[in-house]
Amino acid sequence: MSFANPQQSHQHSLQVLNQLYEYDDFMQSISTVLDIGCGEGLDIDWWDTRTTRDEVPEPLNIRCTGIDLSPKPNIFFKRPRISFHQSDFEEPIPLSNKNKYDVLWSHNSFQYCINPLATLTRWKEITSPDG
């Protein structure tokens, strides 16, 4: 699927993200997210700003990492829990922490892989055991 702009792509991904948000146990189990092909960081912003759905919401404090070939988007300069790597996601992805990632999010980017099987193999290596 092709989108006219980053906002249109993000609107599409929000359909899935907002459905995931309904699963409290799942959301509260996440401590790290890697957004692969993060673009302008609109989806990273969603992950970074998640809270519990309690009467008095509390931040989930998810550490978020974005990776993209494009230069660092502005969102990555503004948030302490967000980091960014300018890199090709088909290459080995540097871990920004000792743990592996709980969620690998790749909206509107995987279809551009030259070697999908090798890429998925690399991604599996950086996914936490329950990720």
N, C-alpha and C positions, 0 to 999 in steps of 0.2 A: 504494500500500500504506500502511496506517495502523498505527502502533505504539502500544502502551499507554503506553510511557514511553521516555525517552532511552536507557536501558540496552538495551531490546529493539531499538531502532533500531540501536544500536552493534553488538549481537550479529549483526544481519543484515549490516551493512557489513563486519564482520570476515571474513566468508566471502570477500568479494572482496579485501579488503586482504591477508589472509594468502596468497591465491593470488598476488597481485602480488609479495609478499615473496620468493617462490621464484625470481624473475628477477633475479639478481645484477646483471647489466649495467644493466638498467633502473633498479633501485633506486639504484645508485651514480651514475647519470647525473642524478639529481634534486638540485637545490640549493634550489628554492623550491616551496612548496605553498600554494595558497589554498583553504581549506575554506569553501565558500559555503553559508551557512545552518548554521553550525557548532554551534548550540545550546549545550550544556554543555561542548563542547570534547573529547568523548571520542575522536573520530576524530583531532583535532589531536594529542592525547596519543600516539596510535599513531604518527603520522608523526614526531613530535619524538623519540621514543625508539628509532627504528630504528637498528640496527647492521648491520655486515657479517655475513655468515654464516660467516666464517672461524673457524678453530680458536680464535684469540684475537680475538673480535669488537671492532671499532672503531666508534665512533659515525659515522653518516652525516652528521651536522650539517646537517640540512635546516632551512632557515629557513621557518617556518610562519606563515601569517596566517589568521585567522578573521574572518568577517564574518557578522553576524546582527542582526536587529532587537532582540533581547533585550539586556539589559545584560550587561556583560563578566562571563563566568564566572570562577570562582576559578582555574582552570587557567592562565589568561593572566597572573596575577600571579606565578606561581611559576617560570616558565621564561624564560631570557634570549633564546632563539631564536624565541619566539612573540610575535606582535603581534595586536591585535584592532581592528576597526573596527565601531562600532555604526552600521549603515546598512542600507538596503533594497538587496538585491543586484540589483534590476532597474534601479537607478540606476547612473550611472558609478561604477566601483569605484576608489577611490584606490590608487595604487601605493605600497607601502611601501618600495620600492627602485627603483633605476634600471632594473633588468632586469624583464622580464615573468616570469610564473609558468610553471614547467615542468609543474606538475600543477594542474588545477582540479578539486577534489573537491566533489561536490554530492550527498550522500546524503540522500534523503528531504526534499528541499527544492524541486527544480526543478518538481515538479508543481503548486506553488502560484503559479507565474508567471502574471501576467495577460496578458503579451505575450511568449510564448516565443521567437518569432523575433527580436524586438528584443533580448531578453536574451541569446540566444546570440551575436548580432552583437557586443554589448558584451564578452561573455566572450572571443570570438575576438581582440578588440583587445588584451587583456591576457595572452594566452597566448604564450609564447616560440615562436620559429619551429619548434622541434622538439618542442614541448609537446603 
